[in-house]
Amino acid sequence: MKNKARQVDVAQRHSVIKVASTSVIRLFQVLDTLKSYRCPSGSLSVVFVGDAEIKKIHKDFMNDPTVTDVITFVGEDHPMESFAGEICVNLDQAKRAAKLHQHSLEEEVSLYLAHGWLHLSGLRDKKPAEAKKMRAAESFALAYIDHHKAWIKVSRSRRSK
C-alpha cells in the first residue's frame, strides 16, 4: 500500500514574489522519495517572506538580528497529528544570491527548500565538517530534483524585475 502524501501548507507573505504552491508540494513529494535522507513524517509548513520578516524571526527565535536565507524549525511527533516542521524562506535573499551566483531564482529557492528539508532530516551545518556534509547533501538533492523535473515555479510582479 502506498504511503499517504505529506500535507504541505504554503504561506505567501512576500509582497512581490510568489511561489507556486503546487510546485512546492511537488518538490517535497520528490525529496520524500530519497532513500539517503529521511525527513520525519507529518505535515510541513513553508512560509515565504522578505528581509524584514526573516530578520524578525531570526532575532525572536535565535537572538540574531541579521538577515538570513532560510530558517528551519523542527516539528514534533504527535499521535493525533504529526508535524515535521516549518521552513521559512527569504525570497529577497534568494533573489540577491541567484544574481550573485548567476543562476535562476527558481534554483535558489529550490536550494533553500532542500536545505530546510535536509535540516529536518537531521543534517546540521554549524561546524565546518557538518557544513561540508550539508553542501554535499544539497548537491545530491538538487540533482535529484532536477532529474525529476521538480523545480519550483516563481512569479514576480513588474515592480520586482
C-alpha positions as CSV (number, residue, x, y, z in Angstrom):
1,M,0.0,0.0,0.0
2,K,1.3,3.4,-0.9
3,N,2.1,6.0,1.8
4,K,-0.2,8.9,2.2
5,A,1.1,12.1,0.6
6,R,2.6,14.6,3.0
7,Q,0.5,17.6,3.7
8,V,2.4,20.8,2.8
9,D,0.9,24.2,3.9
10,V,2.4,27.1,2.0
11,A,2.0,30.7,3.2
12,Q,2.9,33.6,0.8
13,R,4.0,36.6,2.8
14,H,6.3,38.3,0.4
15,S,4.7,41.4,-1.2
16,V,6.0,40.9,-4.7
17,I,7.5,37.5,-5.4
18,K,5.1,34.5,-5.3
19,V,6.0,30.8,-5.4
20,A,3.6,28.3,-6.9
21,S,2.3,26.2,-4.1
22,T,1.8,23.2,-6.3
23,S,5.5,23.2,-7.3
24,V,6.5,23.4,-3.6
25,I,4.3,20.4,-2.9
26,R,5.8,18.5,-5.9
27,L,9.4,19.3,-4.7
28,F,8.7,17.8,-1.3
29,Q,7.0,14.8,-2.8
30,V,10.2,14.1,-4.8
31,L,12.5,14.7,-1.8
32,D,10.4,12.4,0.3
33,T,11.3,9.6,-2.1
34,L,15.1,10.0,-1.4
35,K,16.5,6.9,0.3
36,S,19.7,8.6,1.5
37,Y,17.9,11.1,3.8
38,R,14.7,10.8,5.8
39,C,12.6,13.8,6.8
40,P,10.2,12.9,9.7
41,S,6.7,12.1,8.7
42,G,4.0,14.6,9.3
43,S,2.9,17.8,7.7
44,L,5.2,20.6,6.6
45,S,4.7,24.3,6.8
46,V,6.5,26.6,4.3
47,V,6.5,30.4,4.7
48,F,7.9,32.7,2.0
49,V,8.9,36.1,3.5
50,G,11.2,39.1,2.8
51,D,14.1,40.6,4.6
52,A,12.2,42.4,7.3
53,E,10.2,39.3,8.4
54,I,13.2,36.9,8.3
55,K,15.2,39.3,10.4
56,K,12.5,39.5,13.0
57,I,12.1,35.6,13.1
58,H,15.9,35.3,13.3
59,K,16.0,37.8,16.2
60,D,13.0,36.4,18.1
61,F,13.9,32.7,17.9
62,M,17.7,32.7,17.6
63,N,18.7,36.0,19.2
64,D,20.4,37.0,15.9
65,P,19.0,40.2,14.4
66,T,20.6,39.7,10.9
67,V,19.0,38.8,7.6
68,T,19.4,35.1,6.6
69,D,18.3,32.9,3.8
70,V,16.3,30.1,5.4
71,I,15.3,29.2,8.9
72,T,14.0,25.7,9.8
73,F,12.0,24.8,12.9
74,V,11.9,21.1,13.7
75,G,8.3,19.9,14.4
76,E,7.1,17.3,16.9
77,D,5.6,13.9,16.6
78,H,2.1,13.7,18.0
79,P,-0.1,10.6,17.9
80,M,-3.0,12.5,16.5
81,E,-1.3,14.9,14.1
82,S,2.4,14.7,13.3
83,F,4.2,17.9,12.4
84,A,7.6,17.5,10.7
85,G,8.4,21.2,10.9
86,E,8.4,24.6,9.3
87,I,10.7,26.2,6.7
88,C,10.9,30.0,6.4
89,V,12.4,31.1,3.1
90,N,13.7,34.7,2.5
91,L,12.8,35.5,-1.1
92,D,14.7,38.8,-1.1
93,Q,17.9,36.9,-0.2
94,A,17.2,34.3,-2.8
95,K,16.9,36.9,-5.4
96,R,20.2,38.5,-4.4
97,A,22.0,35.1,-4.2
98,A,20.6,34.0,-7.6
99,K,22.0,37.1,-9.2
100,L,25.4,36.7,-7.4
101,H,25.7,33.0,-8.3
102,Q,24.3,33.6,-11.8
103,H,21.5,31.1,-11.7
104,S,17.7,31.3,-11.6
105,L,15.6,32.4,-8.7
106,E,13.8,29.1,-9.0
107,E,17.0,27.2,-8.5
108,E,17.9,29.3,-5.4
109,V,14.5,28.8,-3.8
110,S,14.6,25.1,-4.6
111,L,18.0,25.0,-2.9
112,Y,16.6,26.8,0.2
113,L,13.7,24.3,0.4
114,A,16.0,21.3,0.0
115,H,18.3,22.8,2.7
116,G,15.4,23.1,5.1
117,W,14.2,19.6,4.3
118,L,17.7,18.3,5.0
119,H,17.8,20.1,8.3
120,L,14.5,18.3,9.2
121,S,16.2,15.1,8.1
122,G,18.9,15.7,10.8
123,L,21.7,17.4,9.0
124,R,23.4,20.4,10.6
125,D,25.8,23.0,9.3
126,K,27.2,25.0,12.1
127,K,30.6,23.3,12.2
128,P,32.9,23.0,9.2
129,A,32.6,19.2,8.9
130,E,28.8,19.4,9.2
131,A,28.7,22.2,6.6
132,K,30.7,20.1,4.2
133,K,28.2,17.2,4.6
134,M,25.3,19.6,4.1
135,R,26.8,21.0,0.9
136,A,27.2,17.5,-0.5
137,A,23.6,16.6,0.5
138,E,22.3,19.8,-1.1
139,S,24.1,19.0,-4.4
140,F,22.7,15.4,-4.3
141,A,19.1,16.7,-3.5
142,L,19.3,19.3,-6.3
143,A,20.4,16.7,-8.8
144,Y,17.6,14.5,-7.7
145,I,15.1,17.4,-8.0
146,D,16.5,18.2,-11.5
147,H,16.2,14.5,-12.5
148,H,12.6,14.5,-11.5
149,K,11.9,17.9,-13.1
150,A,10.6,19.2,-9.8
151,W,12.0,22.8,-9.7
152,I,9.7,25.3,-8.1
153,K,8.0,28.0,-10.1
154,V,8.2,31.7,-9.2
155,S,6.2,34.7,-10.5
156,R,7.1,38.3,-10.0
157,S,5.1,41.5,-10.4
158,R,6.6,44.1,-12.7
159,R,7.8,46.0,-9.6
160,S,10.3,43.3,-8.8
161,K,12.1,43.0,-12.1
